[in-house]
Amino acid sequence: MTLIKCTDLSIGYDNSVVLEAISFEVCSGDYLCVVGENGAGKSTLIRTLLGLQKPLGGSISFSGGLRQTEIGYLPQQTVVQRDFPASVTEIVMSGFVGANGRRPFYTRGQKAKARMNIERMGLQNLVRRCYRELSGGQQQRVLLARALCATDKLILLDEPTAGLDPRVTAGMYQVIKELNDEGITVIMISHDLTAALEYASHILHVGRETFFGSKEDYVSSGFCERFLKGSKASSAS
Amino acid sequence: MQDLSLWAQFAQAFSYSFVIRALIAGVFISLSSSLLGVTLVLKRFSFIGDGLSHVAFGAMALASVLFTALKISDELENAWEMAIMLVITTLCAVLLLRAGQKARMGGDAAVATVSVGALAFGYLFLNKFSTSGNLSGDVCSTLFGSTSILTLKTFDVVLCVCMSLVVTLLFVFMYHKIFAVTFDESFARATGVRASLYNLLISVIVAVIIVLAMNLVGSLLISALVIFPALSSMRVFKSFRAVTICSAVFSVVCSFTGIMVSVPQGTPVGSTIVAIDVAGFALFCFIGFLRRVRAK
């Protein structure tokens, strides 16, 4: 079942095009990794998918009962959040605010669902703790629990392992994989190609050349090797 | 007065109706002004209160000059003045917040420009057109609110209380939305929260608070009323709800104490309240420090 279908999409800011002619689709249960060099337009693509900015051309359509506001988004951390006085519960619950519309307070069902998502992320011992006192990995789990409150179907992760140490990174990938195994569709932006090749079912490569297809096709297409070589060359220099 | 004990002085202060009116207005104004402080501090908008208060000063100068020119002077003069201040301050609040978002001209630069400009024009108006015999006294009392809280009429108090209640109720009903927009605007937008609507609402509420608080502490000290309660409780408490509740209590207690101290001692109300706010801030910093030491 197709959830998101992008046709001939071009994106950018104020009429300056960052990426064009992108076509891909995301089906229920997929694990799509978006890879590409820094500045290739991955974040712009995410913002366009979320409706935070308008596409410059082409179309994005949502189907299979998914609405644009039902995407569980895991953004990169902002400066404001690092020093924010808020408990884990408060942050996780805020995932429901969008769905509540004009209703001012949370329902009992939402509170129960938030508790469930907190347990799902293994945070039950931290519920009263302050967000700014948590480790980077714990903070990411809190934001992931919040994303799960906003969606049942699809999560969209923007570099979920940025700034985490290798052990925590592996744990994070494991959690995401488990969610995917439970039937939640995953779109993940990453510059970590090794992880993308290990966990993803599909790859969208953006940049000078665009590739979309299954992971197996990506590996055999030669795109992957060129990208790896390119990133090695740039990191060596 | 020397032979009266401190408590007897306090008790005597309570017997004056102008003190009671000042206390009621002070408590409600400080309650409403503390609520949005946390959001403003966290959104790095601490200075917007300061800028807007200067705008309110300019607006008030304009209003009083207008009234003198039109020879209006009746019971409702204060209310009309407040209405004019509200309209102009709200407009500026909306414009400044927009400027902060678009970032064509940096948010802080926009605030600085508007605030200094309004201050200059305000004084210019007063100086050029005012017929008052005691100009510097007028300006001083507008800037530092030296006595205005003690000269409130019953109608003004009712107006203050009503507006504070509206602000407080709006805040309570929008609490979760304000939290979501403050903590993570992109996420809130992505999940369908109309973030720009709530940002607009925040700026309108801030404008109302500024105009209200001018009565209490005067236009130069308003920022203190908005920021100190929030900063103090952020030192000690760790959840958004606890921080919000604590800032409200902190603000009300400080204003109450400030008025109670200043009346018998004859000190200016506004600066006394702010001095107590500063002392409270120091105390909370110390408590926060002790907590951190103990945690280690």
Chai-1 contact restraints between the chains, C-beta under 6 A:
chainA,res_idxA,chainB,res_idxB,connection_type,confidence,min_distance_angstrom,max_distance_angstrom,comment,restraint_id
A,L50,B,A190,contact,1.0,0.0,6.0,A-B,restraint_1
A,L52,B,R189,contact,1.0,0.0,6.0,A-B,restraint_2
A,T69,B,T191,contact,1.0,0.0,6.0,A-B,restraint_3
A,T69,B,G192,contact,1.0,0.0,6.0,A-B,restraint_4
A,Y73,B,F187,contact,1.0,0.0,6.0,A-B,restraint_5
A,Y73,B,A190,contact,1.0,0.0,6.0,A-B,restraint_6
A,P75,B,S186,contact,1.0,0.0,6.0,A-B,restraint_7
A,P75,B,F187,contact,1.0,0.0,6.0,A-B,restraint_8
A,V80,B,L42,contact,1.0,0.0,6.0,A-B,restraint_9
A,P85,B,M234,contact,1.0,0.0,6.0,A-B,restraint_10
A,P85,B,K238,contact,1.0,0.0,6.0,A-B,restraint_11
A,P85,B,V243,contact,1.0,0.0,6.0,A-B,restraint_12
A,A86,B,F240,contact,1.0,0.0,6.0,A-B,restraint_13
A,S87,B,S239,contact,1.0,0.0,6.0,A-B,restraint_14
A,E90,B,S239,contact,1.0,0.0,6.0,A-B,restraint_15
A,E90,B,F240,contact,1.0,0.0,6.0,A-B,restraint_16
A,S94,B,F179,contact,1.0,0.0,6.0,A-B,restraint_17
A,S94,B,A180,contact,1.0,0.0,6.0,A-B,restraint_18
A,V97,B,H176,contact,1.0,0.0,6.0,A-B,restraint_19
A,V97,B,K177,contact,1.0,0.0,6.0,A-B,restraint_20
A,V97,B,A180,contact,1.0,0.0,6.0,A-B,restraint_21
A,V97,B,V193,contact,1.0,0.0,6.0,A-B,restraint_22
A,G98,B,T191,contact,1.0,0.0,6.0,A-B,restraint_23
A,G98,B,G192,contact,1.0,0.0,6.0,A-B,restraint_24
A,G98,B,V193,contact,1.0,0.0,6.0,A-B,restraint_25
A,P104,B,F173,contact,1.0,0.0,6.0,A-B,restraint_26
A,C130,B,K238,contact,1.0,0.0,6.0,A-B,restraint_27
A,A150,B,T191,contact,1.0,0.0,6.0,A-B,restraint_28
